[in-house]
Amino acid sequence: MGFKAKRKTLTLKFTDPDYDGFEVVMRRMTIDDTFTFNDYELREWEAKVRAGDIPKAEIDARMQEMWEGLADAVVSWNLEDDRDNPIPVSVAAIRGQDPDFFWTLVRAWIMAMLIKVDDDTKAPSSDGKPSEELQIPMEPLSGSRAS
């Protein structure tokens, strides 16, 4: 019998009143997800798309990758259609929403990954001394190379 790593989840919170009552549970990002959904890189990419600097085929491929990644990451949500029927999580369900919905969900997932809830880095060390990394003197690099 092998080891199976537990999948950690995040419950997303939305500050926009348009999403009041929307509940989403997502798994934490994988390493691959962190490359696909890198916030800084995504903002640069969006600017290039708006400027017309990225070919349509590249845009389509990147969007498909993001739709699939997001659909795979959603564990559960309470999204319903206009007739109060639950909408199952799928790429088609995500693509069927307003673009603002997609980007709001992406940004909330990114933000949830950036926030450390159980951050123990502020806890004092067991021996009362700072870690070695904090004691290493750092000097600026000189402009010339040693020969």
C-alpha positions in Angstrom: 0.0 0.0 0.0 1.4 3.4 -1.0 1.3 6.8 0.4 -1.4 9.2 -0.7 -0.8 12.9 0.0 -3.8 14.7 1.5 -5.1 17.4 -0.8 -5.5 20.6 1.1 -8.3 22.9 0.2 -9.1 26.6 0.4 -12.5 28.2 0.9 -12.6 31.3 -1.2 -14.0 34.6 0.2 -15.3 37.4 -2.0 -15.5 41.1 -1.1 -17.5 42.1 -4.1 -21.2 42.3 -3.2 -22.1 40.8 -6.6 -20.7 37.5 -5.3 -22.4 37.6 -1.9 -23.5 34.0 -1.0 -21.2 32.4 -3.6 -19.2 29.6 -1.9 -16.3 27.9 -3.5 -13.9 25.3 -2.2 -10.8 24.8 -4.2 -7.7 22.6 -3.8 -4.4 24.3 -3.2 -2.4 25.1 -6.3 0.0 22.5 -7.7 3.5 23.6 -8.8 2.2 23.6 -12.4 -0.7 25.8 -11.4 1.6 28.4 -9.9 3.2 28.8 -13.3 -0.2 28.9 -15.1 -1.8 31.3 -12.6 1.2 33.5 -11.7 -0.5 36.8 -10.9 2.3 39.1 -12.0 2.8 37.2 -15.3 -0.9 37.1 -15.9 -1.2 40.9 -15.5 1.6 41.3 -18.1 -0.1 38.8 -20.4 -3.5 40.5 -20.1 -1.8 43.9 -21.0 -0.2 42.3 -24.1 -3.5 40.7 -25.1 -5.3 44.1 -24.8 -2.5 45.7 -26.9 -2.9 43.1 -29.6 0.6 41.8 -29.1 -0.3 38.1 -28.7 -1.7 36.0 -31.6 -5.2 34.6 -31.3 -4.0 31.0 -31.4 -1.8 31.6 -28.3 -4.6 33.4 -26.5 -6.9 30.5 -27.2 -4.4 27.9 -26.0 -3.6 29.8 -22.8 -7.3 30.4 -22.0 -8.1 26.7 -22.5 -5.2 25.8 -20.2 -6.6 28.2 -17.5 -10.2 27.0 -17.9 -9.1 23.4 -17.6 -6.8 24.2 -14.6 -9.5 26.1 -12.8 -12.2 23.5 -13.4 -9.9 20.8 -12.1 -9.1 22.8 -9.0 -12.7 23.5 -7.9 -13.7 20.9 -5.3 -17.2 22.3 -4.9 -19.3 25.4 -5.5 -22.9 26.5 -5.0 -23.3 28.1 -8.5 -26.8 27.8 -9.9 -28.5 28.7 -13.2 -31.4 31.1 -13.6 -33.8 28.2 -12.7 -32.1 27.5 -9.4 -30.5 24.3 -10.8 -27.0 23.5 -9.6 -24.3 23.9 -12.2 -21.8 21.1 -12.1 -18.1 22.2 -12.2 -16.7 21.8 -15.7 -14.8 23.7 -18.3 -18.2 24.3 -20.1 -19.7 25.8 -16.9 -16.8 28.2 -16.5 -16.8 29.2 -20.1 -20.6 29.8 -19.9 -20.1 32.5 -17.3 -19.3 36.2 -17.7 -15.6 36.9 -18.1 -15.6 38.9 -14.9 -16.8 35.7 -13.1 -13.8 33.8 -14.4 -11.2 36.5 -13.5 -12.8 37.0 -10.1 -12.5 33.3 -9.4 -8.9 33.2 -10.6 -7.8 36.2 -8.6 -9.6 34.9 -5.4 -7.7 31.6 -5.8 -4.4 33.4 -6.3 -5.0 35.6 -3.3 -6.0 32.6 -1.1 -2.8 30.9 -2.0 -0.8 34.0 -1.0 -2.3 34.4 2.5 -0.7 32.2 5.2 -3.3 31.5 7.8 -1.2 29.2 10.0 2.0 31.2 9.7 4.4 30.1 12.5 7.4 32.1 11.2 6.9 34.7 13.9 7.2 32.1 16.7 10.3 32.4 18.7 13.0 29.9 18.0 13.4 27.1 20.6 16.8 28.2 21.8 16.1 31.9 21.7 18.7 32.7 19.0 18.0 33.9 15.5 18.4 31.4 12.7 21.8 31.1 10.9 20.2 32.6 7.8 19.4 35.8 9.6 23.0 36.0 10.9 24.8 35.7 7.5 26.2 39.2 6.6 25.0 40.4 3.2 27.2 42.8 1.2 26.2 44.4 -2.1 27.9 42.9 -5.1 30.6 45.1 -6.6 30.3 46.2 -10.2 33.6 44.6 -11.2 34.4 41.0 -11.5 37.4 39.5 -9.7 40.0 38.0 -12.1 
